[in-house]
Amino acid sequence: MSGELLILILVVVTAIAFDFTNGFHDTGNAMATSIATGALKPKVAVSISAVLNLIGAFLSVEVATTITRDVLMIQTDTGDLVAGLNPQTAMMIIFAGLVGGILWNILTWLLGLPSSSSHALFGGLIGAGLAGIGFAGVNWGGIASKIIVPAFFSPVIACLIAAIGTWCVYRLTRRVATKRRETGFRWGQIGTASLVSLAHGTGDAQKTMGVIALALIAHGSLTTTSIEEHGLPVWIIFVCGLAIALGTYLGGWRIIRTLGKGLVEIESPQGMAAEASSAAIILTSSSMGMALSTTHVATGSILGSGVGRPGATVRWGVAGRMASAWLITMPAAGIVGALCFFLEHAIGGIVGALVVFALLVAAALYMYLHSRRQKVDASNVNADWDDGTAAKRSDSATTPAETKLGE
């Protein structure tokens, strides 16, 4: 087996691992509000979300196509690699970018920060591309139009739509008994949350599909012409859909907690308005091939639901910490991606790639073990939130797993 083929296999395995982290990192985008309001039990919510993520992965490939051409400039219009770039170097760039994305995903999950998995991936690829090819190796025009501009506008638009929707809902139901209103909208939340999960599959699963396709193009096993004529190979769609579904099923409880309890104390009418806004925006962007961050959209919608509900309390301090994480996601992942490329390039070949992969596994394992000291799972994800970073219970039977969950 050649060194190039081994690196390709390593890239595909790492891409699937990224897709898995994307799943548990972004579960909260679809299900946090439904879990917070009690519309769905935590385990039921993540199970529904996992199935719909898998189905959504088969519905569209527009975003995957965007990834193959609008992030890195590793191929010419004819599908050949750019001058001076060989298949091994191209795949090592993609591999280093994936490592940057995975490490940032796990770190922000550990901190309970709902940062963008999409931007972590793009940042890692851009950093590795700059290290491996230089400034000309990055498609700045595509990044600006398909990633940067939507990143700034999508949370604002989502916030406005959700705020208007929430205000209208409370206005129209002001004479309905509170208990009856809550019960009715909880049923509605099941439908809207499911739609967000489906939309998430049409967007985020495709980003990893695009990365695997890009690696296969670099290796010479796939061409842009065949993708345009026949679409992506079915095995790529199925494997990526399955990986993100599995990650979703395991549940990113720390981030679900932040979105469901940390931003706004959510009632079911708010939850339904937020989820409907998120689904509409994500599905629209996916059909246009925009690699939108579902995290930005979902967070903007949840904030908007708090703004639109009379008397609601929005925790702007938590929102500020999240926004700070958004701003540094791409640069931070980019730095890690660049460092990984420099390291594997300095060592050389498959040995360099294996060393970086070993470091990735070690770092991921360390962060996972660290998270077990302050466990958040389905049993305590809805514990009361405290801005002092401690989730307190009114009774005296608080367990260690239920304390200091706001971090």
C-alpha positions as CSV (number, residue, x, y, z in Angstrom):
1,M,0.0,0.0,0.0
2,S,1.4,3.4,-1.1
3,G,2.1,6.3,1.3
4,E,-0.5,8.4,-0.6
5,L,-3.2,5.8,-0.1
6,L,-2.4,5.6,3.6
7,I,-2.7,9.3,4.0
8,L,-6.0,9.3,2.0
9,I,-7.4,6.7,4.4
10,L,-6.2,8.7,7.4
11,V,-7.9,11.8,6.0
12,V,-11.2,10.0,5.5
13,V,-11.1,8.5,9.0
14,T,-10.3,12.0,10.5
15,A,-13.1,13.6,8.4
16,I,-15.6,11.1,9.8
17,A,-14.3,11.8,13.3
18,F,-14.9,15.5,12.6
19,D,-18.4,14.8,11.4
20,F,-19.0,12.9,14.7
21,T,-17.8,15.8,16.8
22,N,-20.0,18.1,14.6
23,G,-23.0,15.9,15.6
24,F,-22.6,16.1,19.4
25,H,-21.4,19.7,19.2
26,D,-24.5,20.9,17.3
27,T,-27.3,18.8,18.8
28,G,-28.3,21.7,20.9
29,N,-29.1,23.8,17.8
30,A,-32.1,21.7,17.1
31,M,-33.2,20.3,20.5
32,A,-32.0,22.6,23.3
33,T,-35.2,24.6,23.5
34,S,-37.5,21.5,23.3
35,I,-35.5,19.9,26.1
36,A,-35.6,23.0,28.2
37,T,-39.4,23.5,27.9
38,G,-40.1,19.8,28.5
39,A,-41.6,19.3,25.1
40,L,-39.3,16.3,24.6
41,K,-37.4,14.2,27.1
42,P,-33.6,14.5,26.6
43,K,-33.0,11.0,25.3
44,V,-36.0,11.1,23.0
45,A,-35.0,14.5,21.6
46,V,-31.5,13.3,20.6
47,S,-32.8,10.1,19.1
48,I,-35.2,12.0,16.9
49,S,-32.5,14.5,15.9
50,A,-30.1,11.7,15.0
51,V,-32.5,10.0,12.7
52,L,-33.5,13.2,11.0
53,N,-29.8,14.3,10.6
54,L,-29.2,11.0,8.7
55,I,-32.2,11.6,6.5
56,G,-31.3,15.2,5.8
57,A,-27.8,14.2,4.6
58,F,-29.4,12.6,1.5
59,L,-31.6,15.6,0.6
60,S,-29.0,18.0,-0.9
61,V,-25.4,18.2,-1.9
62,E,-25.1,21.9,-2.7
63,V,-23.1,22.7,0.4
64,A,-20.7,19.8,-0.3
65,T,-20.1,21.2,-3.7
66,T,-19.3,24.6,-2.2
67,I,-16.6,23.0,0.1
68,T,-14.9,21.4,-2.9
69,R,-14.4,24.6,-4.8
70,D,-14.9,27.7,-2.5
71,V,-12.4,27.2,0.4
72,L,-9.1,26.0,-0.9
73,M,-7.6,26.6,-4.4
74,I,-5.9,23.2,-4.8
75,Q,-7.3,22.4,-8.3
76,T,-7.6,24.2,-11.6
77,D,-10.8,24.5,-13.7
78,T,-9.9,21.2,-15.4
79,G,-9.8,19.4,-12.0
80,D,-6.0,19.0,-12.0
81,L,-4.0,20.0,-9.0
82,V,-2.5,23.5,-9.2
83,A,1.1,23.8,-10.3
84,G,3.6,22.8,-7.7
85,L,1.2,20.9,-5.6
86,N,1.4,17.1,-5.4
87,P,-1.4,14.7,-4.2
88,Q,0.4,13.9,-0.9
89,T,0.9,17.6,0.1
90,A,-2.7,18.4,-0.9
91,M,-4.1,15.6,1.3
92,M,-1.8,16.6,4.2
93,I,-3.2,20.1,4.0
94,I,-6.8,18.8,4.3
95,F,-5.8,16.5,7.1
96,A,-4.2,19.3,9.1
97,G,-7.2,21.4,8.6
98,L,-9.5,18.7,9.9
99,V,-7.3,18.3,13.1
100,G,-7.6,22.0,13.7
101,G,-11.4,21.8,13.4
102,I,-11.8,18.7,15.7
103,L,-9.6,20.1,18.5
104,W,-11.5,23.4,18.6
105,N,-14.9,21.5,18.6
106,I,-13.9,19.4,21.5
107,L,-12.4,22.4,23.5
108,T,-15.5,24.5,23.0
109,W,-17.7,21.5,23.9
110,L,-15.7,21.1,27.1
111,L,-16.3,24.8,27.9
112,G,-20.0,24.5,27.0
113,L,-19.7,27.2,24.3
114,P,-21.9,26.7,21.3
115,S,-19.3,27.9,18.7
116,S,-19.6,27.0,15.0
117,S,-18.3,23.6,13.9
118,S,-18.5,24.9,10.4
119,H,-16.2,27.8,11.1
120,A,-13.8,25.5,13.0
121,L,-13.6,23.4,9.9
122,F,-13.1,26.3,7.5
123,G,-10.6,28.0,9.8
124,G,-8.5,24.8,10.1
125,L,-8.6,24.3,6.3
126,I,-7.6,28.0,5.7
127,G,-4.8,27.9,8.2
128,A,-3.4,24.6,6.7
129,G,-3.8,26.0,3.2
130,L,-1.9,29.2,4.0
131,A,0.9,27.0,5.6
132,G,1.0,24.6,2.7
133,I,0.3,26.7,-0.4
134,G,0.4,30.3,0.6
135,F,-2.0,33.2,0.3
136,A,-2.9,32.2,-3.3
137,G,-4.0,28.8,-2.0
138,V,-7.2,30.1,-0.4
139,N,-10.3,31.1,-2.3
140,W,-10.9,34.4,-0.6
141,G,-13.8,35.4,-2.8
142,G,-15.6,32.2,-2.1
143,I,-15.0,32.4,1.6
144,A,-16.2,36.0,1.7
145,S,-19.4,35.4,-0.2
146,K,-20.3,31.9,1.1
147,I,-19.0,32.0,4.7
148,I,-18.0,35.4,6.1
149,V,-20.9,37.5,5.0
150,P,-23.5,34.8,6.1
151,A,-21.7,34.5,9.4
152,F,-22.3,38.2,10.2
153,F,-25.9,38.5,8.9
154,S,-27.4,35.1,9.7
155,P,-27.6,35.5,13.6
156,V,-29.0,39.1,13.2
157,I,-31.6,38.0,10.7
158,A,-32.5,34.9,12.8
159,C,-32.8,37.1,15.9
160,L,-35.1,39.6,14.2
161,I,-37.4,36.9,12.7
162,A,-37.6,35.0,16.0
163,A,-38.3,38.2,18.0
164,I,-41.1,39.2,15.6
165,G,-42.5,35.6,15.6
166,T,-42.4,35.4,19.4
167,W,-44.0,38.8,19.9
168,C,-46.8,37.8,17.5
169,V,-47.3,34.4,19.2
170,Y,-47.8,36.0,22.6
171,R,-49.9,38.8,21.2
172,L,-52.3,36.4,19.4
173,T,-52.5,34.0,22.4
174,R,-52.7,36.6,25.2
175,R,-56.2,35.5,26.2
176,V,-55.4,31.8,26.2
177,A,-54.8,30.2,29.6
178,T,-51.0,29.8,30.2
179,K,-51.2,26.1,30.9
180,R,-53.2,25.4,27.7
181,R,-50.8,27.6,25.7
182,E,-47.8,25.9,27.0
183,T,-49.2,22.4,26.3
184,G,-50.2,23.4,22.7
185,F,-46.9,24.9,21.8
186,R,-45.0,22.0,23.2
187,W,-46.7,19.8,20.6
188,G,-45.7,22.4,18.0
189,Q,-42.1,22.3,19.2
190,I,-41.8,18.6,18.3
191,G,-42.5,19.5,14.7
192,T,-40.3,22.6,14.5
193,A,-37.4,21.0,16.4
194,S,-37.6,18.0,14.0
195,L,-37.5,20.3,11.1
196,V,-34.3,22.0,12.4
197,S,-32.7,18.6,12.8
198,L,-33.6,17.7,9.2
199,A,-32.2,21.1,8.1
200,H,-29.0,20.5,10.0
201,G,-28.4,17.3,8.1
202,T,-28.8,19.1,4.8
203,G,-26.1,21.5,5.8
204,D,-23.5,20.3,8.3
205,A,-23.2,16.7,7.1
206,Q,-22.5,18.0,3.7
207,K,-19.5,19.9,4.8
208,T,-17.6,16.7,5.7
209,M,-18.8,15.1,2.5
210,G,-17.2,18.0,0.7
211,V,-13.9,17.6,2.6
212,I,-13.8,13.8,1.8
213,A,-14.6,14.6,-1.9
214,L,-11.8,17.2,-1.9
215,A,-9.3,14.6,-0.6
216,L,-10.4,12.1,-3.2
217,I,-10.0,14.7,-5.9
218,A,-6.5,15.5,-4.6
219,H,-5.6,11.8,-4.6
220,G,-7.0,11.4,-8.2
221,S,-9.8,9.0,-7.2
222,L,-12.5,11.4,-8.0
223,T,-13.0,14.4,-10.4
224,T,-15.0,17.5,-10.3
225,T,-16.6,16.5,-13.6
226,S,-17.9,13.2,-12.2
227,I,-19.4,15.1,-9.2
228,E,-21.1,17.6,-11.4
229,E,-22.5,14.8,-13.7
230,H,-23.3,12.0,-11.2
231,G,-23.2,13.7,-7.8
232,L,-21.2,12.5,-4.8
233,P,-20.6,8.7,-4.4
234,V,-23.4,7.3,-2.2
235,W,-20.9,5.8,0.3
236,I,-19.7,9.3,1.2
237,I,-23.2,10.5,1.8
238,F,-24.1,7.5,3.9
239,V,-21.0,7.4,6.0
240,C,-21.1,11.1,6.8
241,G,-24.8,11.0,7.5
242,L,-24.3,8.0,9.9
243,A,-21.3,9.7,11.7
244,I,-23.2,13.0,12.4
245,A,-26.3,11.0,13.4
246,L,-24.2,8.9,15.9
247,G,-22.6,12.1,17.4
248,T,-26.1,13.7,17.6
249,Y,-27.5,10.6,19.4
250,L,-24.8,10.8,22.1
251,G,-25.9,14.4,22.8
252,G,-23.6,17.4,23.4
253,W,-25.2,17.9,26.8
254,R,-22.9,20.7,27.9
255,I,-23.8,22.8,24.9
256,I,-27.5,21.8,25.0
257,R,-27.5,23.1,28.6
258,T,-26.0,26.5,27.6
259,L,-28.4,27.1,24.8
260,G,-31.5,25.8,26.6
261,K,-30.9,27.3,30.1
262,G,-28.0,29.8,29.8
263,L,-29.3,32.3,27.3
264,V,-33.0,32.7,28.1
265,E,-35.5,31.1,30.3
266,I,-37.5,29.6,27.5
267,E,-41.3,28.9,27.4
268,S,-42.7,26.7,24.7
269,P,-44.1,29.5,22.5
270,Q,-40.6,31.0,22.4
271,G,-39.1,27.6,21.6
272,M,-41.4,27.0,18.7
273,A,-40.8,30.5,17.3
274,A,-37.0,30.1,17.6
275,E,-37.0,26.6,16.0
276,A,-39.2,27.7,13.1
277,S,-37.0,30.7,12.4
278,S,-33.8,28.5,12.5
279,A,-35.3,25.8,10.2
280,A,-36.4,28.4,7.6
281,I,-33.0,30.1,7.4
282,I,-30.9,26.9,7.4
283,L,-33.0,25.2,4.7
284,T,-32.9,28.4,2.5
285,S,-29.1,28.7,2.8
286,S,-28.5,25.0,2.1
287,S,-30.5,25.2,-1.1
288,M,-28.3,28.2,-2.2
289,G,-25.1,26.3,-1.3
290,M,-24.2,28.7,1.5
291,A,-22.1,27.0,4.2
292,L,-24.0,28.6,7.0
293,S,-23.3,28.1,10.7
294,T,-26.3,26.4,12.2
295,T,-25.0,27.4,15.6
296,H,-25.1,31.1,14.7
297,V,-28.6,30.8,13.4
298,A,-29.9,28.8,16.4
299,T,-28.3,31.1,18.9
300,G,-29.7,34.2,17.1
301,S,-33.1,32.7,17.1
302,I,-33.0,31.8,20.8
303,L,-31.9,35.4,21.7
304,G,-34.6,36.8,19.5
305,S,-37.2,34.7,21.3
306,G,-36.1,36.3,24.5
307,V,-36.2,39.8,23.1
308,G,-39.7,39.2,21.6
309,R,-41.3,37.8,24.8
310,P,-42.6,40.4,27.2
311,G,-40.8,40.4,30.5
312,A,-38.2,37.7,29.5
313,T,-34.7,37.9,30.9
314,V,-31.9,37.6,28.4
315,R,-28.4,36.8,29.8
316,W,-26.3,39.0,27.7
317,G,-23.2,38.1,29.6
318,V,-23.5,34.5,28.3
319,A,-24.3,35.8,24.8
320,G,-21.2,37.9,25.0
321,R,-19.0,35.0,25.8
322,M,-20.5,33.0,23.0
323,A,-19.9,35.9,20.5
324,S,-16.3,36.1,21.6
325,A,-15.9,32.4,20.9
326,W,-17.4,33.0,17.5
327,L,-14.9,35.7,16.6
328,I,-11.9,33.6,17.5
329,T,-13.1,30.3,16.1
330,M,-11.7,30.6,12.6
331,P,-8.4,32.2,13.6
332,A,-7.8,29.7,16.5
333,A,-8.7,26.6,14.4
334,G,-6.5,28.1,11.6
335,I,-3.5,28.4,13.8
336,V,-3.9,24.8,14.9
337,G,-4.3,23.7,11.3
338,A,-1.2,25.6,10.3
339,L,0.9,24.2,13.1
340,C,-0.2,20.7,12.3
341,F,0.8,21.1,8.7
342,F,4.2,22.5,9.6
343,L,4.8,19.5,12.0
344,E,3.7,16.8,9.6
345,H,5.6,18.4,6.8
346,A,8.8,18.7,8.9
347,I,8.7,15.0,9.8
348,G,7.5,14.1,6.3
349,G,5.2,11.6,4.7
350,I,2.9,9.1,6.4
351,V,5.1,9.2,9.6
352,G,4.4,12.9,10.0
353,A,0.7,12.4,9.5
354,L,0.6,9.6,12.0
355,V,2.4,11.7,14.6
356,V,-0.2,14.5,14.2
357,F,-3.0,11.9,14.4
358,A,-1.5,10.5,17.6
359,L,-1.4,14.0,19.1
360,L,-5.0,14.6,18.1
361,V,-6.1,11.4,19.8
362,A,-4.1,12.3,23.0
363,A,-5.5,15.8,23.2
364,A,-9.1,14.6,22.6
365,L,-8.7,11.9,25.2
366,Y,-7.3,14.4,27.7
367,M,-10.2,16.8,27.2
368,Y,-12.8,14.0,27.4
369,L,-11.4,12.7,30.7
370,H,-11.3,16.3,32.1
371,S,-15.0,16.7,31.2
372,R,-15.8,13.7,33.4
373,R,-14.9,15.7,36.5
374,Q,-17.9,17.9,36.0
375,K,-20.3,15.7,34.2
376,V,-23.3,17.0,32.3
377,D,-25.8,14.5,30.9
378,A,-29.5,13.9,30.3
379,S,-30.1,13.6,34.0
380,N,-29.0,17.2,34.9
381,V,-29.1,19.1,31.6
382,N,-32.1,21.1,32.8
383,A,-30.8,21.9,36.3
384,D,-31.3,25.6,37.2
385,W,-28.8,28.0,35.7
386,D,-26.7,30.4,37.8
387,D,-24.7,33.3,36.2
388,G,-22.0,32.7,38.7
389,T,-21.3,29.5,36.8
390,A,-23.0,27.3,39.3
391,A,-26.2,25.5,38.6
392,K,-28.0,25.4,41.9
393,R,-30.9,23.3,43.0
394,S,-33.5,24.6,45.5
395,D,-33.3,21.4,47.5
396,S,-30.4,20.2,49.6
397,A,-29.9,17.0,47.7
398,T,-27.7,18.5,45.0
399,T,-25.2,15.9,43.6
400,P,-21.7,16.7,42.6
401,A,-22.7,16.2,38.9
402,E,-25.3,18.9,39.3
403,T,-23.1,21.7,40.7
404,K,-21.1,24.3,38.7
405,L,-22.7,23.3,35.4
406,G,-22.7,26.8,34.0
407,E,-19.1,26.8,33.0
